[in-house]
Amino acid sequence: MSNEQNFWYGKRVLVTGGDGFLASHLIKKLVVLGACVTSTVRHARPVNTLRLISDDLEVETPVDIEHSDLLDFFALRRICDRHQIDTIFHLAASAIVSDAANSPMSTIENNVVGTLNILEVARINKIHRVVIASTDKSYGDHAHDNLEKLPYKEGYALRGLDVYSASKVCADILAQTYSYQFKLPVVVLRPCNIYGPADLNFSRLIPRTIMCLLSGLPPHINQGNASVLREYVYVDDVVQGYLLLAEKIPDIYGEHNQHMPKSGTETYGWAAFNLGSYQEKDTVDIAACANIRSVNDIVNMLRARIKDVEPVVKEKAANFIEIPDQYLDATKLQKLGFKPQVELEVGLDKTIEWYRKNFKHLIGLAQRYIIT
């Protein structure tokens, strides 16, 4: 692809939370596409995620790193001014669900106030494109709802009631508010469970189970959680979804915001997009949906590929809220041209290979999550 054909060549892009799992993969792709990338991080981590996934690049990934707290509005505005930012991908968040339950104040402050600062700077600076990371966890429990049945649709009520989910609901609604009231060109992306190489959040099922099995230890299943259904999407597909959605913002809003609904139920979730593999008609037969699997299925698929160690059932913490089955209707994003490319079986093989290769760098970080 020539530079003239590449939308991202020369774009001045800010990616917040640049040392995170998804952000690192997004930054790597943006750099390959020739974007001028600035990233905010709060502190230097002992294991740099971006460096772990950039070993195959001929030169170190050229990213301008700003050590900054997104709670500092004026520092954030100076960053956008200094780098002449035209696009923001806001991925920074307190994302470990168990930690959020134990630290509600800092989680809500980071996820809500940090997002508010991003939106306000984008409004003042007239940023051209803003993508806010939300999650399917924002929907909460719809498993037995007769009016808003699974799969989740963007106009459904957001019912996340644990601290992490509630904080993402607030950020999600704030982004929609800035879209609707201020006509800020912002979209909200709600992906299902993201997996793939370099996820260092070992409280999550797939990286934790892989590290358990590579260590010869039994994987963990939370009590009562074995049959819960989740939809999974490979990280490279999510990156493509983020880039596509940002590129399509002018088409979504239309000239002079002509496509934006004025009132009524059409406004509910209008700026939001589910990212997953299926449309509603596809989920009539869940058994045929390869990327929707129970916790037990995922554990057994990993056991078959790494080491057949019987899992142990762990009692859930008293403050842990388990959302029942979750999967998405991704029709809106698919109509824009999004189609995931990586099936779960293939994605798991790629993910396991990466953790094997980097096991010695990761085992110390994973230790507290894999011991029984």
C-alpha positions as CSV (number, residue, x, y, z in Angstrom):
1,M,0.0,0.0,0.0
2,S,1.4,3.4,-1.0
3,N,1.4,6.3,1.5
4,E,-1.2,8.0,-0.6
5,Q,-3.6,5.1,-0.1
6,N,-2.9,4.7,3.6
7,F,-5.3,6.7,5.8
8,W,-2.9,6.7,8.8
9,Y,0.3,7.8,7.2
10,G,1.4,11.0,8.9
11,K,-1.6,11.2,11.3
12,R,-0.8,12.6,14.7
13,V,-2.2,9.9,17.0
14,L,-2.4,9.8,20.8
15,V,-2.8,6.4,22.4
16,T,-3.4,6.5,26.1
17,G,-2.3,3.6,28.3
18,G,0.4,2.8,25.8
19,D,2.0,0.0,27.9
20,G,-1.2,-2.0,28.1
21,F,-2.1,-5.2,26.2
22,L,-4.4,-3.8,23.5
23,A,-2.7,-0.4,23.3
24,S,0.7,-2.0,22.6
25,H,-0.7,-4.0,19.6
26,L,-2.5,-0.9,18.3
27,I,0.6,1.3,18.6
28,K,2.7,-1.4,16.7
29,K,0.2,-1.4,13.9
30,L,0.0,2.4,13.7
31,V,3.7,2.6,13.5
32,V,3.8,0.1,10.7
33,L,1.2,2.3,8.9
34,G,3.4,5.4,9.2
35,A,1.4,7.3,11.9
36,C,3.2,9.7,14.2
37,V,2.3,8.1,17.6
38,T,2.4,9.6,21.0
39,S,1.6,7.5,24.0
40,T,0.8,8.3,27.6
41,V,2.0,6.1,30.4
42,R,1.9,6.7,34.2
43,H,5.1,4.9,35.0
44,A,7.7,2.6,33.6
45,R,6.8,-1.1,34.0
46,P,9.4,-3.7,34.8
47,V,8.2,-5.7,31.7
48,N,7.5,-3.4,28.7
49,T,4.7,-4.9,26.7
50,L,5.4,-2.9,23.6
51,R,9.0,-4.1,23.6
52,L,7.9,-7.7,24.1
53,I,5.8,-7.7,20.9
54,S,8.3,-5.6,18.9
55,D,11.3,-7.9,19.0
56,D,10.7,-8.8,15.3
57,L,10.9,-5.1,14.2
58,E,14.2,-4.1,12.7
59,V,14.4,-1.0,14.8
60,E,12.9,-0.1,18.1
61,T,9.3,1.1,17.8
62,P,9.5,4.9,17.3
63,V,6.9,6.1,19.7
64,D,7.0,9.4,21.7
65,I,6.3,8.4,25.3
66,E,4.8,10.9,27.6
67,H,4.9,10.0,31.3
68,S,1.7,11.7,32.5
69,D,-1.3,11.0,34.7
70,L,-4.6,11.5,32.8
71,L,-6.1,13.0,35.9
72,D,-4.0,16.1,35.2
73,F,-6.2,17.9,32.7
74,F,-3.7,20.7,31.9
75,A,-0.8,18.3,31.4
76,L,-3.0,16.3,28.9
77,R,-3.9,19.4,27.0
78,R,-0.2,20.4,26.8
79,I,0.5,17.0,25.3
80,C,-2.2,17.3,22.7
81,D,-0.9,20.9,21.8
82,R,2.7,19.9,21.7
83,H,2.2,16.9,19.4
84,Q,-0.6,18.5,17.4
85,I,-2.8,15.5,18.0
86,D,-5.6,14.9,15.5
87,T,-6.7,11.4,16.7
88,I,-7.1,9.9,20.1
89,F,-7.5,6.3,21.1
90,H,-8.4,6.3,24.8
91,L,-7.4,2.9,26.1
92,A,-6.0,3.8,29.5
93,A,-8.0,2.3,32.4
94,S,-7.8,0.4,35.7
95,A,-8.8,-2.9,34.1
96,I,-8.2,-5.7,36.7
97,V,-11.7,-6.5,38.0
98,S,-10.5,-8.0,41.3
99,D,-8.3,-4.9,42.0
100,A,-11.2,-2.6,41.2
101,A,-13.4,-4.3,43.8
102,N,-10.7,-3.7,46.4
103,S,-9.9,-0.1,45.3
104,P,-13.2,1.5,44.2
105,M,-12.2,5.1,44.6
106,S,-9.0,4.9,42.5
107,T,-10.8,2.8,39.8
108,I,-13.7,5.2,39.4
109,E,-11.3,8.2,39.4
110,N,-9.0,6.7,36.8
111,N,-11.7,5.4,34.5
112,V,-14.2,8.2,34.8
113,V,-12.3,11.4,35.4
114,G,-9.5,10.3,33.1
115,T,-12.1,9.8,30.3
116,L,-13.8,13.1,31.1
117,N,-10.4,14.9,30.7
118,I,-9.8,13.2,27.4
119,L,-13.2,14.2,26.1
120,E,-12.9,17.8,27.3
121,V,-9.4,18.3,25.8
122,A,-10.7,16.8,22.5
123,R,-13.7,19.2,22.6
124,I,-11.5,22.3,23.3
125,N,-8.8,21.3,20.8
126,K,-11.3,20.2,18.1
127,I,-9.7,16.8,17.8
128,H,-10.9,15.1,14.5
129,R,-11.3,11.6,15.7
130,V,-11.8,10.1,19.2
131,V,-12.3,6.4,20.0
132,I,-13.2,5.5,23.6
133,A,-12.6,2.0,24.8
134,S,-15.6,0.5,26.6
135,T,-16.4,-3.2,27.1
136,D,-19.2,-5.8,26.9
137,K,-19.0,-5.8,30.7
138,S,-20.9,-2.5,30.6
139,Y,-24.1,-4.2,29.6
140,G,-24.1,-6.3,32.8
141,D,-26.8,-9.0,33.3
142,H,-29.2,-9.5,30.4
143,A,-29.3,-13.3,30.5
144,H,-32.9,-13.6,31.5
145,D,-34.3,-10.4,30.2
146,N,-37.4,-10.9,28.0
147,L,-37.2,-7.4,26.4
148,E,-33.5,-7.1,25.9
149,K,-32.3,-10.6,25.2
150,L,-28.9,-11.7,24.3
151,P,-27.0,-11.0,22.1
152,Y,-26.3,-7.5,23.4
153,K,-27.2,-4.6,21.1
154,E,-25.8,-1.1,21.3
155,G,-29.1,0.4,22.4
156,Y,-29.5,-1.9,25.4
157,A,-29.4,-0.6,29.0
158,L,-26.0,-0.5,30.6
159,R,-26.3,-2.5,33.8
160,G,-22.8,-3.1,35.0
161,L,-23.0,-3.2,38.8
162,D,-19.5,-4.2,39.9
163,V,-17.0,-1.4,40.4
164,Y,-15.0,-2.0,37.2
165,S,-18.1,-2.4,35.0
166,A,-19.9,0.6,36.6
167,S,-16.8,2.8,36.0
168,K,-16.8,1.8,32.3
169,V,-20.6,2.5,32.1
170,C,-19.9,6.0,33.4
171,A,-17.1,6.6,30.9
172,D,-19.2,5.1,28.1
173,I,-22.2,7.5,28.9
174,L,-19.9,10.5,29.1
175,A,-18.5,9.8,25.6
176,Q,-22.1,9.5,24.3
177,T,-22.9,12.8,26.0
178,Y,-20.0,14.6,24.4
179,S,-21.1,13.1,21.1
180,Y,-24.8,14.1,21.4
181,Q,-24.5,17.4,23.2
182,F,-21.3,18.9,21.8
183,K,-21.2,17.0,18.5
184,L,-17.7,15.8,19.3
185,P,-16.6,13.2,16.7
186,V,-16.3,10.4,19.2
187,V,-17.3,6.7,19.0
188,V,-17.3,4.1,21.7
189,L,-16.1,0.6,21.1
190,R,-17.5,-2.3,23.1
191,P,-15.5,-5.5,22.4
192,C,-16.1,-8.9,23.8
193,N,-13.3,-10.7,25.7
194,I,-10.0,-9.9,24.0
195,Y,-7.1,-12.4,24.0
196,G,-3.8,-12.9,22.4
197,P,0.0,-12.4,22.9
198,A,1.3,-10.1,25.6
199,D,-1.7,-9.9,27.8
200,L,0.0,-9.4,31.2
201,N,-3.2,-9.3,33.2
202,F,-2.9,-12.8,34.7
203,S,-6.2,-12.5,36.5
204,R,-7.8,-13.1,33.1
205,L,-8.8,-16.7,32.2
206,I,-6.7,-17.3,29.1
207,P,-3.3,-15.9,30.1
208,R,-3.7,-17.3,33.6
209,T,-4.6,-20.8,32.4
210,I,-1.7,-20.8,29.9
211,M,0.8,-19.9,32.5
212,C,-0.6,-22.4,35.0
213,L,-0.3,-25.2,32.4
214,L,3.2,-24.1,31.2
215,S,4.2,-24.3,34.9
216,G,2.7,-27.8,35.3
217,L,0.1,-26.4,37.8
218,P,-3.7,-26.9,37.8
219,P,-5.7,-24.1,36.1
220,H,-8.3,-22.3,38.2
221,I,-12.1,-22.2,37.7
222,N,-14.2,-20.0,39.9
223,Q,-16.9,-21.8,41.7
224,G,-20.1,-21.9,39.7
225,N,-18.4,-20.4,36.7
226,A,-17.5,-23.4,34.5
227,S,-20.6,-23.2,32.2
228,V,-20.7,-19.4,31.8
229,L,-20.5,-18.4,28.1
230,R,-18.2,-15.7,26.9
231,E,-17.4,-14.5,23.4
232,Y,-13.7,-14.2,22.5
233,V,-11.9,-12.1,19.8
234,Y,-8.2,-12.1,18.9
235,V,-6.3,-8.9,19.6
236,D,-5.2,-8.3,16.0
237,D,-8.9,-8.3,15.0
238,V,-9.7,-5.8,17.7
239,V,-6.9,-3.5,16.4
240,Q,-8.4,-3.6,12.9
241,G,-11.8,-2.8,14.4
242,Y,-10.4,0.3,16.2
243,L,-8.6,1.6,13.1
244,L,-11.7,1.0,10.9
245,L,-14.0,2.7,13.3
246,A,-11.8,5.8,13.6
247,E,-11.5,6.0,9.8
248,K,-15.3,5.8,9.4
249,I,-16.2,8.6,11.8
250,P,-17.0,11.1,9.0
251,D,-19.3,8.6,7.4
252,I,-20.9,7.7,10.8
253,Y,-21.7,11.3,11.6
254,G,-22.3,12.6,8.1
255,E,-21.7,16.1,6.8
256,H,-22.8,18.6,9.5
257,N,-23.8,15.6,11.7
258,Q,-26.7,14.9,9.5
259,H,-26.7,11.2,10.4
260,M,-27.0,11.8,14.2
261,P,-30.5,11.2,15.5
262,K,-32.3,14.1,17.1
263,S,-34.3,12.4,19.8
264,G,-36.0,9.2,21.0
265,T,-34.7,5.6,21.3
266,E,-32.5,6.0,18.2
267,T,-30.1,8.1,20.4
268,Y,-29.6,5.2,22.8
269,G,-26.1,3.8,22.1
270,W,-26.0,5.6,18.7
271,A,-22.2,6.4,19.1
272,A,-21.4,2.9,20.4
273,F,-20.3,-0.1,18.4
274,N,-20.1,-3.7,19.5
275,L,-17.0,-5.6,18.4
276,G,-17.5,-9.3,18.0
277,S,-17.8,-12.0,15.4
278,Y,-21.5,-12.5,14.9
279,Q,-24.8,-10.9,14.0
280,E,-28.0,-11.7,15.9
281,K,-29.1,-14.3,13.4
282,D,-25.8,-16.2,13.8
283,T,-26.3,-16.7,17.5
284,V,-29.6,-18.6,17.2
285,D,-27.4,-21.7,17.2
286,I,-24.7,-20.9,19.8
287,A,-23.0,-24.3,19.2
288,A,-22.2,-23.2,15.7
289,C,-20.4,-20.0,17.0
290,A,-16.8,-21.1,17.3
291,N,-15.8,-17.9,19.2
292,I,-18.4,-18.3,21.9
293,R,-17.3,-20.8,24.5
294,S,-17.8,-21.7,28.2
295,V,-15.0,-21.2,30.7
296,N,-14.7,-25.0,30.9
297,D,-14.4,-25.2,27.1
298,I,-11.5,-22.7,27.1
299,V,-9.7,-24.5,29.9
300,N,-10.0,-27.9,28.1
301,M,-8.9,-26.4,24.8
302,L,-5.7,-25.1,26.5
303,R,-5.2,-28.4,28.4
304,A,-5.3,-30.3,25.1
305,R,-2.6,-28.0,23.6
306,I,-0.2,-27.6,26.6
307,K,-0.6,-30.2,29.3
308,D,-3.6,-32.2,30.6
309,V,-3.7,-31.0,34.2
310,E,-7.0,-31.3,36.0
311,P,-8.4,-27.9,37.0
312,V,-9.2,-26.9,40.6
313,V,-12.4,-25.1,41.6
314,K,-11.7,-21.9,43.7
315,E,-14.2,-20.2,45.9
316,K,-15.1,-16.7,44.6
317,A,-14.3,-13.7,46.7
318,A,-17.3,-12.3,48.6
319,N,-17.2,-9.1,46.6
320,F,-16.9,-10.8,43.2
321,I,-19.9,-10.4,40.9
322,E,-20.0,-12.8,38.0
323,I,-22.0,-11.6,35.0
324,P,-23.9,-14.6,33.4
325,D,-23.6,-15.4,29.6
326,Q,-22.3,-12.6,27.4
327,Y,-22.1,-12.3,23.7
328,L,-22.7,-9.5,21.2
329,D,-24.6,-8.5,18.1
330,A,-21.9,-6.8,16.0
331,T,-24.1,-6.0,13.0
332,K,-23.4,-2.2,13.2
333,L,-19.6,-2.6,13.0
334,Q,-19.8,-5.3,10.4
335,K,-21.9,-3.0,8.2
336,L,-19.0,-0.6,8.1
337,G,-16.8,-3.5,6.8
338,F,-15.4,-5.2,9.9
339,K,-15.0,-8.9,9.8
340,P,-12.8,-10.8,12.2
341,Q,-10.2,-13.0,10.6
342,V,-8.9,-15.2,13.4
343,E,-10.9,-18.2,14.7
344,L,-10.5,-19.2,18.3
345,E,-8.6,-22.4,17.6
346,V,-6.0,-20.5,15.5
347,G,-5.8,-17.6,17.9
348,L,-5.2,-19.9,20.9
349,D,-2.3,-21.6,19.1
350,K,-0.7,-18.2,18.3
351,T,-1.2,-17.1,21.9
352,I,0.3,-20.2,23.5
353,E,3.3,-20.0,21.2
354,W,4.0,-16.4,22.4
355,Y,3.7,-17.3,26.1
356,R,6.0,-20.3,25.6
357,K,8.6,-18.1,23.9
358,N,8.4,-15.4,26.7
359,F,7.8,-17.7,29.7
360,K,11.0,-16.8,31.5
361,H,10.1,-13.0,31.3
362,L,6.6,-13.5,32.6
363,I,6.6,-16.2,35.3
364,G,7.5,-13.8,38.1
365,L,4.6,-11.5,37.2
366,A,2.2,-14.4,36.9
367,Q,3.2,-16.2,40.1
368,R,0.6,-14.7,42.5
369,Y,-2.2,-15.6,40.1
370,I,-1.2,-19.2,39.2
371,I,-0.4,-20.7,42.6
372,T,-3.3,-22.5,44.3
